[in-house]
Amino acid sequence: MITARQAHRRYLILLALRWLPVGLYVPVTVLLPLDRGLSLAEVGAAMSVQGFVVLGLELPTGGLADSWGRRPVLVLSGALAAASFAVLFVADSLAAFVVVAALQGIHRALDSGPLEAWYVDATLAANPTTRLERGLSAGATVLSLGIGLGALLAGGLIAWVDVGGVDALVVPIALAFVITVVSVVATVVLLTEPRRARRGAGVRGVVTAIGGGARLVRRSRVLAALIAVELFWGFGMVTFEQLMPVRLAAETSGTETAAAIMGPAAAVGWLASAAGAALAPAISARIGVATTAIVLRLAQGLAVVGMGLLAGVVGVLTGFLLAYVVHGAANPMHTTLLHREVAADNRATVLSLNSMVAQPAGSVGLIVLLSLSGATSVSTAIVVGAIVLAIAAPLYLPARRAEQRAREISEDVPSPGVAVP
């Protein structure tokens, strides 16, 4: 058995290796297929495949991680990610980019939950009293830093690195492939599992894990409310992920200027998210994890309102960066509350279920908010999205009551060596 400190260190190393390639890919996600001759409509059609694949496979792959084990699922996920980058390097048709999106969708579905589930299980096995929010916040910080630094590195590689005969846009993809291969090797070496995690990889084991997770959600009012938060969160994230460039274009001379600003802004946004994740434990230590989650949900709504209503580029960027600070802080609080409600047997399944509900919510948000933006204004659509984000706050109240009950029980238990009257 590894120690809690070892689990924490390995978790952060594997997270960094997992998300740095994503940051390298983000700046060329749309530009590369356009450069290879696809139209915007074809790019959108190809990219949408990933979301549908994730939606269809999210829950089964969570059950697979609970029944088969975290390490083999993560190794398979990394291998598929490397394969997607290899295909992306040479892709020059709509069909090829659809293959890339499908491979990345399977990778994302497999990857959603197992590493975090492994970390929580290993940490609690070593020290059951560990404050999970600290480790999960550190993980969210590393994740955001990985994406932000990867995006900055990709920009530098494209601008300044000249590899004879190689398109500058694929240089970051080549590096992403190499780092992903290193990540797979590191997973094999660093991610050691307790024997109890391996419960059989057959269909029956997967179905049992999924059924157990679903029953747990039906029985737990706290867990059901937490997963419902993702519906509002997925819908509202469209504001600062997809509507932000449109809002910025309205405040500048056009789309080209907005695009030039969005690159660095996105990188800084992920760094701001890392800062928020780093600050979250200090807040939760004072007022509790659930109360912190409530405050952050309301604060994110206010930040997005600012993004929609503040005038000028500086005003829009201020709201955008504040939204990302809160986003980074809110994620570890939410997942900490989830982990408190599940055991090792269903942990990855419940994480996948939590992630899965955000996918259709985001699709509905895209349709509704983009249509509203065209019918009224971008600012109006952003404000509506902000309201949806904020009204999820009361869904944390069941978790807050459970947290208060747990605190009262712990305060009533006498310390060792203290006489009980």
Secondary structure, 3 states (H helix, E strand, C coil): CCCHHHHHHHHHHHHHHHHHHHHHHHHHCCHHHHHCCCCHHHHHHHHHHHHHHHHHHHHHHHHHHHHHCHHHHHHHHHHHHHHHHHHHHHCCCHHHHHHHHHHHHHHHHHHCCHHHHHHHHHHHHHCCCCCHHHHHHHHHHHHHHHHHHHHHHHHHHHHHCCCCCCCHHHHHHHHHHHHHHHHHHHHHHHCCCCHHHCCCCCHHHHHHHHHHHHHHHHHCHHHHHHHHHHHHHHHHCHHHHCHHHHHHHHHCCCHHHHHHHHHHHHHHHHHHHHHHHHHHHHHHHHHCHHHHHHHHHHHHHHHHHHHHHCCHHHHHHHHHHHHHHHHHHHHHHHHHHHHHCCCHHHHHHHHHHHHHHHHHHHHHHHHHHHHHHHHCCHHHHHHHHHHHHHCCHHHHHHHHHHHHHHHHHHHHCCCCCCCCC
